[in-house]
Amino acid sequence: MGFRFRKSVKIGPFRINFSKSGVGYSVGSKGYRVTKRADGRIQETYSVPGTGVSYVKTSKKEK
């Protein structure tokens, strides 16, 4: 099992993540969030608040 390191800074609905692999950011609220990952992929998360149920859609890596 490997360890991961991530530092997050939250400013309102925005979150900036600093990791070993780069910088990513996300914006959203309860129910919907869009994330630009450090590897360049875009991830959309749809969830039903309070239930633990969510759906994640990840795009292919941009060239």
Wavefront OBJ file of the C-alpha trace (Angstrom):
o trace
v 0.000 0.000 0.000
v 1.370 3.422 -0.957
v 0.963 6.741 0.748
v -0.456 9.770 -1.014
v 0.132 13.417 -0.279
v -2.358 16.116 -1.202
v -2.778 19.671 -0.012
v -6.144 21.327 -0.639
v -7.116 24.961 -0.383
v -10.830 25.759 -0.403
v -12.120 29.218 -1.348
v -15.916 29.268 -1.441
v -17.124 26.728 -4.027
v -13.588 26.412 -5.499
v -10.974 23.910 -4.369
v -7.349 23.846 -5.513
v -5.424 20.607 -4.981
v -1.630 20.498 -4.931
v -0.095 17.058 -5.302
v 3.128 15.422 -6.379
v 1.709 14.978 -9.886
v 0.629 18.615 -10.303
v -2.166 21.065 -9.611
v -5.848 20.353 -10.058
v -8.958 22.321 -9.280
v -12.662 21.781 -8.866
v -15.822 23.814 -8.568
v -19.321 22.866 -7.540
v -21.686 22.298 -4.696
v -23.719 19.490 -3.196
v -25.080 17.372 -6.002
v -22.675 18.368 -8.794
v -18.953 19.039 -9.076
v -16.566 19.492 -12.031
v -12.893 18.712 -11.506
v -9.854 19.363 -13.698
v -7.365 16.775 -12.469
v -3.586 17.193 -12.365
v -3.247 14.632 -15.176
v -5.400 16.794 -17.492
v -8.611 14.790 -17.330
v -11.962 16.390 -16.558
v -14.188 14.607 -14.082
v -17.871 15.290 -13.419
v -19.450 14.005 -10.219
v -23.211 13.785 -9.742
v -24.443 12.824 -6.278
v -27.551 12.578 -4.147
v -26.679 14.455 -0.941
v -27.067 12.506 2.277
v -27.281 9.084 0.610
v -23.711 8.207 -0.336
v -24.865 7.555 -3.923
v -22.835 9.182 -6.684
v -21.948 8.810 -10.363
v -18.555 9.865 -11.728
v -17.916 10.551 -15.414
v -14.272 10.991 -16.447
v -13.209 12.296 -19.856
v -10.298 10.937 -21.831
v -6.968 12.637 -21.310
v -6.516 15.793 -23.372
v -3.532 15.843 -25.723
l 1 2 3 4 5 6 7 8 9 10 11 12 13 14 15 16 17 18 19 20 21 22 23 24 25 26 27 28 29 30 31 32 33 34 35 36 37 38 39 40 41 42 43 44 45 46 47 48 49 50 51 52 53 54 55 56 57 58 59 60 61 62 63
